Amino acid sequence: MQNVLENAGRAGASLPGIEHLTLAGGAQGLSGLSLWRQSMAPGSATPPHQHDCEEVVLVLEGSGELHLDGEVIAFGPDTTLVLPPNRPHQIFNTGATTMRTVAAFSRSPVGTFLPDGAPLALPWKS
C-alpha cells in the first residue's frame, strides 16, 4: 500500500461539468473508506443517483442545492451534506463560481446506482 500520494498530476476523470479525482480507495488497498474530490462548473449537476453506503460531502467552495427525498435544500460553502445509503439524491451547482467538494464514503469500492437501482457506470474507479 502506498501511504503518501501526491495528488498533483494524478489522472482524474470527468463527466459533463464535473472534474473528479479519487483521492483514496480500493486502488490504495482500502475496503472501508473511499475519498473523492470533485469540482463542478456553474450550472452543472451530478446525475440522479444513490450509493450502497454512507456518504458525507464537504462543500469547500461554491453553493448549490441538494435534492433528496423530494426536498430541495440550498447550501453554501463550508457546509457538510450527510447522505444515507440507498437514497436517491442529486447535487446541483446553482452558484456563479465553481463548486469544490471532498466526499467520504464508508465503502470501497463505492457502489453507485441510478434511482431505479440499475448500476450507474462512472468514468472513474472508486
ABEGO torsion letter per residue (X at the ends): XBABBBABGBBBBBBBGBBBBBABBAAAGBAABBBBBBBBBBGBBBBBBBBABBBBBBBABEBBBBBBGGBBBBBBBGBBBBBBBGBBBBBBBABABBBBBBBBBABOBBBBBBAAGBBBBBABBX
